[in-house]
Structure formats: structure tokens, C-alpha cells
Amino acid sequence: DVDGNGSISEDELRGVIRSVCPQFADEQIHALFEAADWNKDGAVDYSEFLMFLWNGKGKRGAWPKTAVEALQAVFNRFDEDLNGLLSPSEFTNLMQNMLPSRSSDFEAADIDCSGALDFDEFMRHWTAAAGSLGFEAGLFDEAAAMFHCFAKKGELDRHGLLEVLHNIFPTHCEENEEIVDAEFAAVDGDGSSGISFT
């Protein structure tokens, strides 16, 4: 980013590559730039640059747009103060719900030691920990919509959880009735008699 504008132009990329590998043809440099410029705006911003480096192949298809959007949806749902960053407690809450074995990794994930994670840092950590982006946004959004449909005052009570179970397993209503108390107790970790979305 020679001019310091926050992104890399094709000319800036060409200059760096030519200084290191003078044998690169213009067509090769253009192909690299095109592969890194995911949104096709003629510039490679920091997020695009990291995604280009991480996918290892230099192909847009290596990380489907829907997978990135799914991870962004998870990030946004756990960003309680909506500031675009995950605090240590927000990160821990997210990871306890999505990847519990890595819930104490905040310091490792906080690459710039700022005390908060932006989406790029989170995505890098997630892919290092999970190996892939790992799920579809639609499934996460469907779970959120179902929760909010049956929740009262932002929480599910025992009856709300039973309704969710009936919707997910409609042919097992008798079994749902038998297990709802145990399932509710297992999920209501703080004993508040209500289950929040997270």
C-alpha cells in the first residue's frame, strides 16, 4: 500500500512483484490481482488481502461468499454492543457456543493486541481453529428465527423449548415431552429458568 490509502492497487502490486520477481509477466500479475480483488472494485483492501493469503490457492471459490457471510452473521450476533468488534467476553461467549474447546483463545486471536477482535482477526482465528468456515448462514439464521418466534422477553421458557422441539422433531412429540425437562436444565446454565439465544 505505497500511497497509504488502505488498499493495494494493481500498479502497487506490480511494483512489489517486479522488484522481487522481475520475470513475472503482466498477465500473471493481473491474474493475481483479479484473484485477490474479491469485490472487483479495482483495489485489494486488507480483508481481501488476508482472504487471498489464507485460502492458499488464490481463487475466489476457495472460500464461498456464503461461508464468509455465515461467519459474519455469527460474529454480528455475538457483538452485543454492535461496535463491529468482539470484546474478550463477547468472543468467549461466541466460542463457548460454537467451538467450546477454543473459548479461552482470545489472546491468541487478538493479533494486533488491541483488546478487541475485528472480523478479519476473528475469521483468521476461526479458520485456524476449525479448519474451515464450517457452516451455512441460512442454518444459523433459521435457528435464530425459530428462537425469536418462540421466545418471550428474549428468552425461551420450558414451554417455548418444547415448542421448538416439536417444530424440529414433529414426529417425536411424546419423546419431546419426556426429555424437555432434562434438556432445559442442561441448557439453562445460569439457572435463571430462561434460555437466551446465545
C-alpha positions, 0 to 999 in steps of 0.5 A: 500500500505505497500511497497509504490509502488502505488498499493495494492497487494493481500498479502497487502490486506490480511494483512489489512483484517486479522488484522481487520477481522481475520475470513475472509477466503482466498477465500473471500479475493481473491474474493475481490481482483479479484473484485477490480483488474479491469485490472487483472494485479495482483495489485489494483492501486488507480483508481481501488481502488476508482472504487471498493469503489464507485460502492458499490457492488464490481463487475466489471459490476457495472460500464461498461468499456464503461461508464468509457471510455465515461467519459474519452473521455469527460474529454480528450476533455475538457483538452485543454492543454492535461496535463491529468488534468482539470484546474478550467476553463477547468472543468467549461467549461466541466460542463457548457456543460454537467451538467450546474447546477454543473459548479461552483463545482470545489472546491468541486471536487478538493479533494486533493486541488491541483488546478487541477482535475485528472480523478479519482477526476473528475469521483468521482465528476461526479458520485456524481453529476449525479448519474451515468456515464450517457452516451455512448462514441460512442454518444459523439464521433459521435457528435464530428465527425459530428462537425469536418466534418462540421466545418471550422477553428474549428468552425461551421458557420450558414451554417455548423449548418444547415448542421448538422441539416439536417444530424440529422433531414433529414426529417425536412429540411424546419423546419431546415431552419426556426429555424437555425437562432434562434438556432445559436444565442442561441448557439453562446454565445460569439457572435463571429458568430462561434460555437466551439465544446465545 
